[in-house]
Amino acid sequence: MLKNFNEKLIKLEEALDLKPMEMAEIGNCSRSTYYRYRNGETKPDVEFLLNILNNEKYINPDWLLRDHGPILKLQRDKRKMNGFLQSENIEMHQIPFYTLNMSVKGQKSLGSSDGFENPERFLPLSSTMVEEVVDGRPERLFALKVDTDAMSPVIEKGSIVLADKQQNDPDFDAIYVVRFDNILRINALQRLPGNKLRIICENPRYKSHQIDLNQDFDFEILGKVIWMGMKMY
């Protein structure tokens, strides 16, 4: 059943239009564990398989477990088609839109969080997209243009990301928008023992560091990054 399963994971990413880190999230495993599955170094356990089937209802379990039938159930394509054809039902939601400006000084990423509570502009998103991203609850979203390479190559400079304000507890390794010492940042967070967090920059030009949540830090998780878009040059 699990022979060449790493190839199936790559096919699933393409069919679902998901990144490896998103597959790790729906499988409820760390990114490093998922990459071991993806590279064929280890075989996924039953819990991982059940998690991805429970979280992505459109995966065909017969294909996943027995190599029978298509990768996805037909309902996924049908729902997307209906969403575009029934244009009269599409509404536009105005999502708060910010720009994250950062620079490098002594290998520290700097950026101001002033004005974050009062956006100067909004990003219009269709109800079809909002339904796909957060189950039709636009009040949970804010958008951010990332004018920094601190998370490159995972999030490239110039990308626009959507973050979910209700997902602000880093129980799973993921990327979040955070406010730290009155600095607005976008970083990967990793939960550590003793109520500590590792704040990770993917770009080696920037230093990752660790904080202790038991101490009186000016630290706040504003939302989890759940979608990213960028220009194709």
Secondary structure by P-SEA (a helix, b strand, c coil): cccaaaaaaaaaaaaacccaaaaaaaacccaaaaaaaaaccccccaaaaaaaaaaccccccccccccccccccaaaaaaaaaaaaacccbbbbbcbbbbbbbbbcccbbbbbccccccccbbbbbcaaaaaaccccccccbbbbbcccccccccccccbbbbbbccccccccccccccccccbbbbbbbbbbcccbbbbcccccccccccccccccccccccccccbbbbbcc
